[in-house]
Amino acid sequence: MPLYDLNGKNKYYTLYCDIRGDILRGKLKSGERLPAKRELAKDLGVSVVTVQLAYEQLLAEGYVTSRERSGYFVESVLPQENIRTGQKERGFSSGKPPAPAGGRGRLQTEAEGSAEYTADFVKGATPAKLFPFSVWAKLTRAVLADCGEHLLERVPCDGDAELKAEIAAYLYRSRGVDADPRYVVIGAGAEYLYGVIVQLIGRDKLYAVENPGYATISGTYALNGARFAPVTVREEGVSMGELKKINADVLHISLSHQFPTGVITPAYSRSRLIEWALGADRYVIEDDYDSEFRLSGRPLQSLFSLCPERVIYMNTFSKTLAPSMRMGYMVLPPALYEKFLRLFSSSANVVPLFEQKTLAAMLKDGYFERHLSRLKKYYRGIRRLTLETLEKLFPGCEIYDTQGGPHLLAKLSDGNGGDINDAAERLGVRVKRLSDYLIAPSDGLQGYAVFNYSGVTEEQLTALSLKQHS
């Protein structure tokens, strides 16, 4: 194994990038054992912790596997000429959820009537107290003073140039994504952008969506007149066999933390997705809906950075700021951006310039990232309390949590769902079964529940624990 130059500021991340690059280029072969942590640390003149962090990030993204008492071994990742290996993405994770495939069931899926819940693990709206009201108010006053009548002008179809530039800079700082600001498109939330994508790629194309998955995605495609087909999510990501069998043209996927399973698509599966997209006129829509909330380490590697010609990267500010903040963005491949201009150049952007300028200032001055830091700290505490509460309510339950975002899976019963129903009826808990998120029938999901803890509070979890003992 070659020695690496770790003179950079972030030694573990530099080591991770170098090893990952050697794996993708084929310098490190599948099955090859990486040096022992202490051995490599001594050779490089760094701490064992530095090597450990680099190995853990490689493990999280599926570039290596860990064998007890044997060490770390290179996984089978297909090198591709078209995969960019020099980008600097970040990320960690641990654990694997079950391989989904499962029957349809129903618990309390939507608030019915005026029902009161001790804790709502479905809604998922960030508590209002966490919104940075004082910062937003300060920045809005500054924008009014600085921009004045300019705020009344027509906004270009792809959004305000200042916000586009700040989003690109933020993506590079936080995700290592080297996005050209020209190709960033601002839109009024995810659903609006899904519709734009359909117009860019075509209603005649077949859009593959994850199963189980977020029903709004397939529903929005249908509303826009596009055909869609479900593809089963497994431990290694979406089923490549199904994807090829249905002959899809587009795949909509959340690789870093799939909803609702929490599956993280490993490196070898990402390589195969790129191979699939490059094999014909196909696109992958990388929906990075909660990448900011990776609670262990940094966000995982972006597929867009590896193949920007065939990947559409998209995200919104609904989870990071508020659901009412109907502002999202996507980074288009150059060819699709040119088509976007041809189709929409005569239209004004639908997001108010006032909000775009305020958000640009929030990103530029570092307020947004400080806000995210506070949110992540808060969610780490809520996650800990959620785990403690689940252990009290369901002793011996199996938890599947990759810490990729504020939701997790728990297997609460032997498969008949009785424990889930009993808890909901007895405690007033609002929760969904994993099978409630199926877009098409499948087998094997019985007994699993999805706990979205982004909307619950410490007080609610405490009340839930007390109710259990009363």
C-alpha positions as a Markdown table, in Angstrom:
| # | Residue | x | y | z |
|---|---|---|---|---|
| 1 | Met | 0.0 | 0.0 | 0.0 |
| 2 | Pro | 1.5 | 3.4 | -0.9 |
| 3 | Leu | 2.3 | 6.0 | 1.6 |
| 4 | Tyr | 0.2 | 9.1 | 1.5 |
| 5 | Asp | 1.0 | 12.8 | 2.0 |
| 6 | Leu | -1.2 | 14.0 | 4.9 |
| 7 | Asn | 0.1 | 17.5 | 5.1 |
| 8 | Gly | -3.5 | 18.9 | 4.7 |
| 9 | Lys | -5.4 | 20.4 | 7.5 |
| 10 | Asn | -7.8 | 17.5 | 7.8 |
| 11 | Lys | -5.5 | 14.4 | 8.0 |
| 12 | Tyr | -8.2 | 11.7 | 8.4 |
| 13 | Tyr | -10.3 | 13.1 | 5.5 |
| 14 | Thr | -7.2 | 13.4 | 3.3 |
| 15 | Leu | -6.3 | 9.8 | 4.0 |
| 16 | Tyr | -9.9 | 8.7 | 3.3 |
| 17 | Cys | -9.9 | 10.5 | -0.1 |
| 18 | Asp | -6.6 | 9.0 | -1.1 |
| 19 | Ile | -7.5 | 5.4 | -0.2 |
| 20 | Arg | -10.9 | 5.8 | -1.9 |
| 21 | Gly | -9.3 | 7.2 | -5.0 |
| 22 | Asp | -6.9 | 4.2 | -5.1 |
| 23 | Ile | -9.9 | 1.8 | -4.8 |
| 24 | Leu | -11.8 | 3.5 | -7.6 |
| 25 | Arg | -8.8 | 3.5 | -9.8 |
| 26 | Gly | -8.1 | -0.2 | -9.1 |
| 27 | Lys | -4.8 | 0.3 | -7.4 |
| 28 | Leu | -6.2 | -1.4 | -4.4 |
| 29 | Lys | -7.9 | -4.6 | -5.5 |
| 30 | Ser | -11.1 | -6.2 | -4.3 |
| 31 | Gly | -10.4 | -8.4 | -1.3 |
| 32 | Glu | -7.0 | -6.7 | -0.5 |
| 33 | Arg | -6.5 | -6.2 | 3.2 |
| 34 | Leu | -5.7 | -2.7 | 4.4 |
| 35 | Pro | -2.8 | -2.2 | 6.8 |
| 36 | Ala | -3.6 | -2.5 | 10.5 |
| 37 | Lys | -4.5 | 0.8 | 12.0 |
| 38 | Arg | -1.5 | 1.0 | 14.3 |
| 39 | Glu | 0.9 | -0.1 | 11.5 |
| 40 | Leu | -0.4 | 2.6 | 9.1 |
| 41 | Ala | -0.5 | 5.2 | 11.7 |
| 42 | Lys | 3.1 | 4.6 | 12.5 |
| 43 | Asp | 4.1 | 4.7 | 8.8 |
| 44 | Leu | 2.3 | 7.9 | 8.2 |
| 45 | Gly | 3.3 | 9.6 | 11.5 |
| 46 | Val | -0.3 | 10.2 | 12.6 |
| 47 | Ser | -2.5 | 9.0 | 15.4 |
| 48 | Val | -4.4 | 5.7 | 15.4 |
| 49 | Val | -7.6 | 7.8 | 15.7 |
| 50 | Thr | -6.8 | 9.5 | 12.4 |
| 51 | Val | -6.6 | 6.1 | 10.6 |
| 52 | Gln | -9.6 | 4.8 | 12.5 |
| 53 | Leu | -11.8 | 7.7 | 11.3 |
| 54 | Ala | -10.6 | 7.3 | 7.7 |
| 55 | Tyr | -11.4 | 3.5 | 7.8 |
| 56 | Glu | -14.8 | 4.2 | 9.3 |
| 57 | Gln | -15.7 | 6.6 | 6.6 |
| 58 | Leu | -14.7 | 4.1 | 3.9 |
| 59 | Leu | -16.7 | 1.4 | 5.8 |
| 60 | Ala | -19.7 | 3.7 | 5.9 |
| 61 | Glu | -19.7 | 4.3 | 2.2 |
| 62 | Gly | -19.1 | 0.6 | 1.3 |
| 63 | Tyr | -15.6 | 0.9 | -0.1 |
| 64 | Val | -14.3 | -1.6 | 2.5 |
| 65 | Thr | -15.7 | -4.3 | 4.8 |
| 66 | Ser | -14.7 | -5.1 | 8.3 |
| 67 | Arg | -14.1 | -8.6 | 9.5 |
| 68 | Glu | -13.9 | -9.3 | 13.2 |
| 69 | Arg | -10.2 | -9.8 | 14.4 |
| 70 | Ser | -9.1 | -9.7 | 10.7 |
| 71 | Gly | -9.2 | -6.0 | 9.8 |
| 72 | Tyr | -10.5 | -4.1 | 6.8 |
| 73 | Phe | -10.7 | -5.4 | 3.3 |
| 74 | Val | -11.4 | -3.7 | 0.0 |
| 75 | Glu | -14.9 | -4.2 | -1.4 |
| 76 | Ser | -15.7 | -5.1 | -5.0 |
| 77 | Val | -16.2 | -1.6 | -6.5 |
| 78 | Leu | -16.1 | -1.4 | -10.3 |
| 79 | Pro | -13.7 | 1.3 | -11.4 |
| 80 | Gln | -15.2 | 3.6 | -14.1 |
| 81 | Glu | -13.4 | 6.0 | -16.4 |
| 82 | Asn | -16.3 | 8.4 | -16.1 |
| 83 | Ile | -16.3 | 8.4 | -12.3 |
| 84 | Arg | -14.6 | 11.4 | -10.8 |
| 85 | Thr | -12.1 | 10.3 | -8.1 |
| 86 | Gly | -10.6 | 13.6 | -7.2 |
| 87 | Gln | -13.7 | 15.2 | -5.6 |
| 88 | Lys | -13.8 | 15.6 | -1.8 |
| 89 | Glu | -17.1 | 14.4 | -0.4 |
| 90 | Arg | -17.6 | 13.6 | 3.3 |
| 91 | Gly | -19.4 | 11.0 | 5.3 |
| 92 | Phe | -19.9 | 8.3 | 7.9 |
| 93 | Ser | -22.6 | 5.8 | 8.9 |
| 94 | Ser | -23.0 | 2.5 | 10.7 |
| 95 | Gly | -25.4 | -0.4 | 10.7 |
| 96 | Lys | -27.8 | -1.7 | 8.1 |
| 97 | Pro | -31.6 | -1.8 | 8.0 |
| 98 | Pro | -33.4 | -4.9 | 7.0 |
| 99 | Ala | -33.9 | -5.7 | 3.3 |
| 100 | Pro | -37.4 | -4.5 | 2.5 |
| 101 | Ala | -40.0 | -6.4 | 0.7 |
| 102 | Gly | -43.3 | -6.4 | 2.6 |
| 103 | Gly | -47.1 | -6.6 | 3.0 |
| 104 | Arg | -49.3 | -3.6 | 3.3 |
| 105 | Gly | -50.7 | -2.7 | 6.7 |
| 106 | Arg | -52.1 | 0.4 | 8.3 |
| 107 | Leu | -51.7 | 2.0 | 11.7 |
| 108 | Gln | -52.5 | 5.7 | 12.3 |
| 109 | Thr | -51.3 | 7.1 | 9.0 |
| 110 | Glu | -52.7 | 10.6 | 9.2 |
| 111 | Ala | -54.2 | 12.7 | 12.0 |
| 112 | Glu | -57.8 | 11.6 | 12.1 |
| 113 | Gly | -60.4 | 14.0 | 13.5 |
| 114 | Ser | -59.1 | 15.9 | 16.5 |
| 115 | Ala | -57.0 | 13.0 | 17.9 |
| 116 | Glu | -54.4 | 14.0 | 20.4 |
| 117 | Tyr | -51.0 | 12.2 | 20.5 |
| 118 | Thr | -48.6 | 11.9 | 23.3 |
| 119 | Ala | -45.8 | 11.8 | 20.7 |
| 120 | Asp | -46.2 | 12.1 | 16.9 |
| 121 | Phe | -43.5 | 10.1 | 15.0 |
| 122 | Val | -45.1 | 10.7 | 11.6 |
| 123 | Lys | -45.4 | 14.5 | 11.1 |
| 124 | Gly | -41.7 | 15.3 | 11.2 |
| 125 | Ala | -41.9 | 19.1 | 11.3 |
| 126 | Thr | -39.0 | 20.8 | 13.0 |
| 127 | Pro | -40.3 | 22.4 | 16.3 |
| 128 | Ala | -41.0 | 26.1 | 15.7 |
| 129 | Lys | -38.7 | 27.0 | 18.7 |
| 130 | Leu | -35.7 | 25.9 | 16.6 |
| 131 | Phe | -36.3 | 28.4 | 13.8 |
| 132 | Pro | -33.7 | 31.2 | 13.9 |
| 133 | Phe | -36.3 | 34.0 | 14.1 |
| 134 | Ser | -33.9 | 36.7 | 15.3 |
| 135 | Val | -31.4 | 36.0 | 12.6 |
| 136 | Trp | -34.0 | 35.9 | 9.9 |
| 137 | Ala | -35.5 | 39.2 | 11.1 |
| 138 | Lys | -32.1 | 40.8 | 11.2 |
| 139 | Leu | -31.3 | 39.7 | 7.6 |
| 140 | Thr | -34.6 | 40.7 | 6.2 |
| 141 | Arg | -34.1 | 44.2 | 7.5 |
| 142 | Ala | -30.6 | 44.3 | 6.0 |
| 143 | Val | -32.0 | 43.0 | 2.6 |
| 144 | Leu | -34.7 | 45.7 | 2.6 |
| 145 | Ala | -32.1 | 48.4 | 3.3 |
| 146 | Asp | -29.6 | 47.1 | 0.8 |
| 147 | Cys | -31.8 | 46.1 | -2.1 |
| 148 | Gly | -34.8 | 48.4 | -1.9 |
| 149 | Glu | -36.7 | 48.7 | -5.2 |
| 150 | His | -34.5 | 46.0 | -6.7 |
| 151 | Leu | -36.7 | 43.5 | -4.8 |
| 152 | Leu | -39.6 | 44.4 | -7.0 |
| 153 | Glu | -37.8 | 43.4 | -10.2 |
| 154 | Arg | -38.5 | 40.2 | -12.2 |
| 155 | Val | -36.4 | 37.2 | -11.1 |
| 156 | Pro | -34.6 | 35.2 | -13.8 |
| 157 | Cys | -36.2 | 31.8 | -14.5 |
| 158 | Asp | -33.4 | 29.9 | -12.8 |
| 159 | Gly | -33.3 | 32.1 | -9.7 |
| 160 | Asp | -31.3 | 34.9 | -8.2 |
| 161 | Ala | -27.6 | 34.8 | -9.3 |
| 162 | Glu | -26.4 | 35.6 | -5.7 |
| 163 | Leu | -28.4 | 32.8 | -4.2 |
| 164 | Lys | -27.2 | 30.3 | -6.9 |
| 165 | Ala | -23.6 | 31.3 | -6.1 |
| 166 | Glu | -24.1 | 30.9 | -2.4 |
| 167 | Ile | -25.7 | 27.5 | -2.8 |
| 168 | Ala | -22.8 | 26.3 | -4.9 |
| 169 | Ala | -20.3 | 27.6 | -2.3 |
| 170 | Tyr | -22.3 | 25.9 | 0.5 |
| 171 | Leu | -22.4 | 22.6 | -1.4 |
| 172 | Tyr | -18.6 | 22.7 | -1.8 |
| 173 | Arg | -18.0 | 23.5 | 1.9 |
| 174 | Ser | -20.5 | 21.0 | 3.3 |
| 175 | Arg | -20.5 | 18.2 | 0.7 |
| 176 | Gly | -17.4 | 18.6 | -1.4 |
| 177 | Val | -19.7 | 19.0 | -4.4 |
| 178 | Asp | -18.0 | 21.1 | -7.0 |
| 179 | Ala | -21.2 | 22.6 | -8.6 |
| 180 | Asp | -21.0 | 25.3 | -11.2 |
| 181 | Pro | -23.4 | 28.1 | -10.0 |
| 182 | Arg | -24.7 | 28.5 | -13.6 |
| 183 | Tyr | -26.4 | 25.1 | -13.4 |
| 184 | Val | -28.1 | 25.7 | -10.1 |
| 185 | Val | -31.9 | 26.1 | -10.5 |
| 186 | Ile | -34.0 | 27.6 | -7.7 |
| 187 | Gly | -37.6 | 26.4 | -7.3 |
| 188 | Ala | -40.6 | 26.5 | -5.0 |
| 189 | Gly | -40.0 | 23.3 | -3.2 |
| 190 | Ala | -39.3 | 19.7 | -4.1 |
| 191 | Glu | -42.7 | 19.0 | -5.7 |
| 192 | Tyr | -42.3 | 21.9 | -8.1 |
| 193 | Leu | -38.9 | 20.8 | -9.1 |
| 194 | Tyr | -40.1 | 17.2 | -9.8 |
| 195 | Gly | -42.6 | 18.7 | -12.3 |
| 196 | Val | -39.8 | 20.7 | -13.9 |
| 197 | Ile | -37.7 | 17.6 | -14.3 |
| 198 | Val | -40.6 | 15.8 | -16.0 |
| 199 | Gln | -40.8 | 18.7 | -18.5 |
| 200 | Leu | -37.0 | 18.5 | -19.1 |
| 201 | Ile | -36.7 | 14.7 | -19.5 |
| 202 | Gly | -40.1 | 14.0 | -20.9 |
| 203 | Arg | -43.5 | 12.6 | -19.9 |
| 204 | Asp | -43.0 | 9.6 | -22.2 |
| 205 | Lys | -40.1 | 8.4 | -20.1 |
| 206 | Leu | -40.4 | 5.8 | -17.3 |
| 207 | Tyr | -39.5 | 7.1 | -13.8 |
| 208 | Ala | -38.4 | 4.4 | -11.3 |
| 209 | Val | -39.1 | 5.3 | -7.7 |
| 210 | Glu | -38.1 | 3.5 | -4.5 |
| 211 | Asn | -40.4 | 1.0 | -2.9 |
| 212 | Pro | -41.2 | 1.5 | 0.0 |
| 213 | Gly | -40.8 | 5.2 | -0.4 |
| 214 | Tyr | -42.1 | 8.7 | -0.1 |
| 215 | Ala | -45.5 | 8.6 | -1.9 |
| 216 | Thr | -45.4 | 12.3 | -2.8 |
| 217 | Ile | -42.6 | 11.6 | -5.3 |
| 218 | Ser | -44.6 | 9.0 | -7.3 |
| 219 | Gly | -47.8 | 11.0 | -6.9 |
| 220 | Thr | -46.2 | 14.2 | -8.2 |
| 221 | Tyr | -44.8 | 12.3 | -11.3 |
| 222 | Ala | -48.3 | 11.0 | -11.9 |
| 223 | Leu | -49.9 | 14.5 | -11.6 |
| 224 | Asn | -47.4 | 15.7 | -14.2 |
| 225 | Gly | -48.5 | 13.0 | -16.6 |
| 226 | Ala | -45.4 | 10.9 | -16.3 |
| 227 | Arg | -45.2 | 7.1 | -16.0 |
| 228 | Phe | -43.6 | 5.6 | -12.9 |
| 229 | Ala | -42.7 | 2.2 | -11.6 |
| 230 | Pro | -41.6 | 1.0 | -8.1 |
| 231 | Val | -38.2 | -0.7 | -7.6 |
| 232 | Thr | -37.6 | -2.6 | -4.4 |
| 233 | Val | -35.2 | -1.2 | -1.9 |
| 234 | Arg | -32.8 | -3.7 | -0.4 |
| 235 | Glu | -29.8 | -3.5 | 1.9 |
| 236 | Glu | -27.6 | -2.7 | -1.0 |
| 237 | Gly | -30.0 | 0.0 | -2.3 |
| 238 | Val | -32.5 | -0.3 | -5.1 |
| 239 | Ser | -32.7 | -3.7 | -6.9 |
| 240 | Met | -30.6 | -3.4 | -10.0 |
| 241 | Gly | -32.3 | -6.5 | -11.4 |
| 242 | Glu | -35.7 | -4.8 | -11.2 |
| 243 | Leu | -34.4 | -1.5 | -12.5 |
| 244 | Lys | -33.1 | -3.2 | -15.6 |
| 245 | Lys | -36.1 | -5.4 | -16.0 |
| 246 | Ile | -38.6 | -2.5 | -16.2 |
| 247 | Asn | -36.3 | -0.7 | -18.6 |
| 248 | Ala | -36.6 | 2.6 | -16.7 |
| 249 | Asp | -35.2 | 5.9 | -18.2 |
| 250 | Val | -34.9 | 7.7 | -14.9 |
| 251 | Leu | -34.2 | 6.7 | -11.3 |
| 252 | His | -35.3 | 8.8 | -8.4 |
| 253 | Ile | -33.3 | 7.8 | -5.3 |
| 254 | Ser | -32.1 | 9.0 | -1.9 |
| 255 | Leu | -28.8 | 7.3 | -1.7 |
| 256 | Ser | -27.5 | 8.7 | 1.6 |
| 257 | His | -30.5 | 7.9 | 3.8 |
| 258 | Gln | -33.4 | 6.3 | 2.1 |
| 259 | Phe | -36.9 | 7.1 | 3.4 |
| 260 | Pro | -38.4 | 5.1 | 5.1 |
| 261 | Thr | -35.9 | 2.2 | 5.4 |
| 262 | Gly | -32.8 | 4.3 | 6.2 |
| 263 | Val | -30.8 | 2.2 | 3.8 |
| 264 | Ile | -27.4 | 3.8 | 2.7 |
| 265 | Thr | -26.5 | 2.8 | -0.8 |
| 266 | Pro | -22.9 | 1.5 | -0.7 |
| 267 | Ala | -20.1 | 2.3 | -3.1 |
| 268 | Tyr | -20.4 | -0.8 | -5.2 |
| 269 | Ser | -24.1 | -0.1 | -5.8 |
| 270 | Arg | -23.4 | 3.5 | -6.7 |
| 271 | Ser | -20.8 | 2.4 | -9.2 |
| 272 | Arg | -23.4 | 0.1 | -10.8 |
| 273 | Leu | -25.9 | 3.0 | -10.9 |
| 274 | Ile | -23.5 | 5.2 | -12.8 |
| 275 | Glu | -22.8 | 2.3 | -15.2 |
| 276 | Trp | -26.6 | 1.9 | -15.7 |
| 277 | Ala | -27.0 | 5.7 | -16.4 |
| 278 | Leu | -24.1 | 5.8 | -18.8 |
| 279 | Gly | -25.2 | 2.8 | -20.7 |
| 280 | Ala | -28.0 | 4.7 | -22.4 |
| 281 | Asp | -29.8 | 8.1 | -22.3 |
| 282 | Arg | -30.7 | 7.7 | -18.6 |
| 283 | Tyr | -30.6 | 10.0 | -15.6 |
| 284 | Val | -30.4 | 9.5 | -11.8 |
| 285 | Ile | -32.2 | 12.0 | -9.6 |
| 286 | Glu | -30.2 | 12.2 | -6.4 |
| 287 | Asp | -32.7 | 13.4 | -3.8 |
| 288 | Asp | -30.5 | 14.6 | -0.9 |
| 289 | Tyr | -33.5 | 15.5 | 1.3 |
| 290 | Asp | -31.9 | 15.1 | 4.8 |
| 291 | Ser | -28.1 | 15.0 | 4.2 |
| 292 | Glu | -27.5 | 17.9 | 6.6 |
| 293 | Phe | -28.7 | 15.7 | 9.4 |
| 294 | Arg | -26.1 | 13.1 | 9.4 |
| 295 | Leu | -25.6 | 12.7 | 13.2 |
| 296 | Ser | -22.4 | 10.8 | 13.1 |
| 297 | Gly | -19.6 | 12.3 | 11.0 |
| 298 | Arg | -20.2 | 14.2 | 7.9 |
| 299 | Pro | -22.7 | 13.7 | 5.0 |
| 300 | Leu | -21.9 | 10.8 | 2.7 |
| 301 | Gln | -20.4 | 10.9 | -0.7 |
| 302 | Ser | -22.6 | 12.5 | -3.4 |
| 303 | Leu | -23.3 | 10.6 | -6.6 |
| 304 | Phe | -23.5 | 13.9 | -8.5 |
| 305 | Ser | -19.7 | 14.5 | -7.8 |
| 306 | Leu | -18.9 | 11.2 | -9.4 |
| 307 | Cys | -21.0 | 11.6 | -12.6 |
| 308 | Pro | -22.4 | 15.2 | -13.0 |
| 309 | Glu | -23.3 | 14.5 | -16.7 |
| 310 | Arg | -26.0 | 12.0 | -15.7 |
| 311 | Val | -27.0 | 12.9 | -12.2 |
| 312 | Ile | -29.5 | 15.6 | -11.1 |
| 313 | Tyr | -28.7 | 16.7 | -7.6 |
| 314 | Met | -31.6 | 18.2 | -5.5 |
| 315 | Asn | -32.4 | 19.4 | -2.0 |
| 316 | Thr | -34.7 | 21.8 | -0.2 |
| 317 | Phe | -34.7 | 24.0 | 2.8 |
| 318 | Ser | -38.0 | 22.6 | 4.2 |
| 319 | Lys | -36.3 | 20.4 | 6.8 |
| 320 | Thr | -33.4 | 22.7 | 7.7 |
| 321 | Leu | -35.6 | 25.8 | 8.1 |
| 322 | Ala | -39.3 | 25.2 | 8.0 |
| 323 | Pro | -41.9 | 23.3 | 5.9 |
| 324 | Ser | -43.4 | 26.7 | 4.9 |
| 325 | Met | -40.1 | 27.7 | 3.4 |
| 326 | Arg | -41.1 | 26.6 | -0.1 |
| 327 | Met | -37.6 | 26.9 | -1.6 |
| 328 | Gly | -35.6 | 24.1 | -3.1 |
| 329 | Tyr | -32.8 | 23.8 | -5.7 |
| 330 | Met | -31.3 | 21.4 | -8.1 |
| 331 | Val | -28.0 | 21.2 | -9.9 |
| 332 | Leu | -28.6 | 20.1 | -13.5 |
| 333 | Pro | -26.2 | 18.5 | -16.0 |
| 334 | Pro | -25.2 | 21.1 | -18.6 |
| 335 | Ala | -27.3 | 19.6 | -21.4 |
| 336 | Leu | -30.5 | 19.7 | -19.2 |
| 337 | Tyr | -29.7 | 23.2 | -18.1 |
| 338 | Glu | -29.6 | 24.4 | -21.7 |
| 339 | Lys | -32.9 | 22.7 | -22.3 |
| 340 | Phe | -34.3 | 24.4 | -19.1 |
| 341 | Leu | -33.4 | 27.8 | -20.5 |
| 342 | Arg | -35.1 | 27.0 | -23.8 |
| 343 | Leu | -38.3 | 26.0 | -22.1 |
| 344 | Phe | -38.5 | 28.6 | -19.3 |
| 345 | Ser | -36.4 | 31.6 | -20.3 |
| 346 | Ser | -39.6 | 33.6 | -20.8 |
| 347 | Ser | -40.9 | 32.8 | -17.4 |
| 348 | Ala | -40.1 | 34.5 | -14.1 |
| 349 | Asn | -38.9 | 32.4 | -11.1 |
| 350 | Val | -41.7 | 31.7 | -8.8 |
| 351 | Val | -39.8 | 32.2 | -5.5 |
| 352 | Pro | -39.9 | 35.8 | -4.2 |
| 353 | Leu | -36.7 | 37.7 | -4.7 |
| 354 | Phe | -36.9 | 39.0 | -1.1 |
| 355 | Glu | -36.7 | 35.4 | 0.3 |
| 356 | Gln | -34.0 | 34.4 | -2.1 |
| 357 | Lys | -31.8 | 37.4 | -1.1 |
| 358 | Thr | -32.4 | 36.8 | 2.6 |
| 359 | Leu | -31.4 | 33.1 | 2.3 |
| 360 | Ala | -28.3 | 34.1 | 0.3 |
| 361 | Ala | -27.3 | 36.4 | 3.1 |
| 362 | Met | -27.9 | 33.6 | 5.6 |
| 363 | Leu | -25.6 | 31.3 | 3.6 |
| 364 | Lys | -22.9 | 33.9 | 2.9 |
| 365 | Asp | -22.5 | 35.1 | 6.5 |
| 366 | Gly | -22.4 | 31.6 | 8.0 |
| 367 | Tyr | -25.7 | 31.8 | 9.9 |
| 368 | Phe | -27.1 | 28.8 | 8.1 |
| 369 | Glu | -24.3 | 26.5 | 9.0 |
| 370 | Arg | -24.4 | 27.7 | 12.7 |
| 371 | His | -28.2 | 27.0 | 12.6 |
| 372 | Leu | -27.5 | 23.5 | 11.3 |
| 373 | Ser | -25.0 | 22.8 | 14.0 |
| 374 | Arg | -27.5 | 23.7 | 16.7 |
| 375 | Leu | -30.2 | 21.6 | 15.0 |
| 376 | Lys | -27.9 | 18.5 | 14.8 |
| 377 | Lys | -27.0 | 18.9 | 18.5 |
| 378 | Tyr | -30.7 | 19.1 | 19.3 |
| 379 | Tyr | -31.5 | 16.0 | 17.2 |
| 380 | Arg | -28.7 | 14.0 | 18.8 |
| 381 | Gly | -30.3 | 14.6 | 22.2 |
| 382 | Ile | -33.8 | 13.7 | 20.8 |
| 383 | Arg | -32.4 | 10.6 | 19.2 |
| 384 | Arg | -30.9 | 9.4 | 22.5 |
| 385 | Leu | -34.2 | 10.0 | 24.3 |
| 386 | Thr | -36.1 | 8.2 | 21.5 |
| 387 | Leu | -33.9 | 5.2 | 21.8 |
| 388 | Glu | -34.2 | 5.1 | 25.6 |
| 389 | Thr | -38.0 | 5.5 | 25.3 |
| 390 | Leu | -38.3 | 2.7 | 22.7 |
| 391 | Glu | -36.3 | 0.4 | 24.9 |
| 392 | Lys | -38.7 | 1.1 | 27.8 |
| 393 | Leu | -41.8 | 0.6 | 25.7 |
| 394 | Phe | -40.6 | -2.4 | 23.8 |
| 395 | Pro | -37.9 | -4.3 | 25.7 |
| 396 | Gly | -35.7 | -6.3 | 23.4 |
| 397 | Cys | -36.9 | -4.5 | 20.2 |
| 398 | Glu | -34.5 | -4.4 | 17.3 |
| 399 | Ile | -33.3 | -0.9 | 16.3 |
| 400 | Tyr | -32.1 | -0.2 | 12.8 |
| 401 | Asp | -30.5 | 3.2 | 12.8 |
| 402 | Thr | -27.7 | 4.5 | 10.5 |
| 403 | Gln | -27.8 | 8.0 | 12.1 |
| 404 | Gly | -28.2 | 9.4 | 8.6 |
| 405 | Gly | -31.1 | 11.6 | 9.5 |
| 406 | Pro | -33.9 | 12.0 | 12.1 |
| 407 | His | -35.8 | 8.8 | 11.5 |
| 408 | Leu | -35.1 | 5.1 | 12.4 |
| 409 | Leu | -36.7 | 1.7 | 12.1 |
| 410 | Ala | -37.7 | -0.6 | 15.0 |
| 411 | Lys | -38.9 | -4.2 | 14.8 |
| 412 | Leu | -41.4 | -4.3 | 17.6 |
| 413 | Ser | -43.0 | -7.7 | 17.2 |
| 414 | Asp | -42.7 | -11.1 | 15.7 |
| 415 | Gly | -44.4 | -9.9 | 12.5 |
| 416 | Asn | -48.1 | -9.6 | 13.3 |
| 417 | Gly | -47.9 | -5.9 | 14.3 |
| 418 | Gly | -49.7 | -6.4 | 17.6 |
| 419 | Asp | -47.2 | -4.6 | 19.7 |
| 420 | Ile | -47.3 | -1.6 | 17.4 |
| 421 | Asn | -51.1 | -1.4 | 17.6 |
| 422 | Asp | -51.1 | -1.9 | 21.4 |
| 423 | Ala | -48.6 | 0.9 | 21.9 |
| 424 | Ala | -50.5 | 3.3 | 19.7 |
| 425 | Glu | -53.8 | 2.6 | 21.4 |
| 426 | Arg | -52.5 | 2.6 | 24.9 |
| 427 | Leu | -50.1 | 5.6 | 24.7 |
| 428 | Gly | -51.5 | 7.8 | 22.0 |
| 429 | Val | -48.4 | 7.3 | 19.9 |
| 430 | Arg | -48.7 | 8.2 | 16.2 |
| 431 | Val | -46.4 | 6.0 | 14.1 |
| 432 | Lys | -46.5 | 4.3 | 10.8 |
| 433 | Arg | -45.6 | 0.7 | 9.9 |
| 434 | Leu | -42.8 | 0.3 | 7.3 |
| 435 | Ser | -45.4 | -1.4 | 5.1 |
| 436 | Asp | -47.5 | 1.7 | 5.1 |
| 437 | Tyr | -45.0 | 3.3 | 2.8 |
| 438 | Leu | -45.2 | 0.6 | 0.1 |
| 439 | Ile | -46.1 | 1.9 | -3.4 |
| 440 | Ala | -46.7 | -1.6 | -4.7 |
| 441 | Pro | -47.3 | -4.8 | -2.7 |
| 442 | Ser | -44.3 | -6.6 | -1.3 |
| 443 | Asp | -43.5 | -9.2 | 1.4 |
| 444 | Gly | -41.4 | -9.3 | 4.5 |
| 445 | Leu | -41.9 | -5.9 | 6.3 |
| 446 | Gln | -44.3 | -7.0 | 9.0 |
| 447 | Gly | -43.5 | -5.9 | 12.5 |
| 448 | Tyr | -41.3 | -2.9 | 11.5 |
| 449 | Ala | -42.3 | 0.6 | 12.5 |
| 450 | Val | -40.8 | 4.0 | 11.3 |
| 451 | Phe | -40.1 | 6.5 | 14.0 |
| 452 | Asn | -39.5 | 10.0 | 12.6 |
| 453 | Tyr | -38.3 | 11.9 | 15.6 |
| 454 | Ser | -37.7 | 15.2 | 14.0 |
| 455 | Gly | -41.0 | 16.6 | 15.2 |
| 456 | Val | -41.1 | 15.3 | 18.8 |
| 457 | Thr | -39.8 | 17.2 | 21.8 |
| 458 | Glu | -38.0 | 16.2 | 25.0 |
| 459 | Glu | -41.2 | 17.0 | 26.9 |
| 460 | Gln | -43.3 | 14.7 | 24.8 |
| 461 | Leu | -40.8 | 11.8 | 25.1 |
| 462 | Thr | -40.6 | 12.3 | 28.9 |
| 463 | Ala | -44.4 | 12.3 | 29.1 |
| 464 | Leu | -44.5 | 9.1 | 27.0 |
| 465 | Ser | -42.1 | 7.4 | 29.4 |
| 466 | Leu | -44.1 | 8.5 | 32.4 |
| 467 | Lys | -47.3 | 7.3 | 30.8 |
| 468 | Gln | -45.8 | 3.9 | 30.3 |
| 469 | His | -45.1 | 3.6 | 34.0 |
| 470 | Ser | -48.5 | 4.9 | 35.1 |
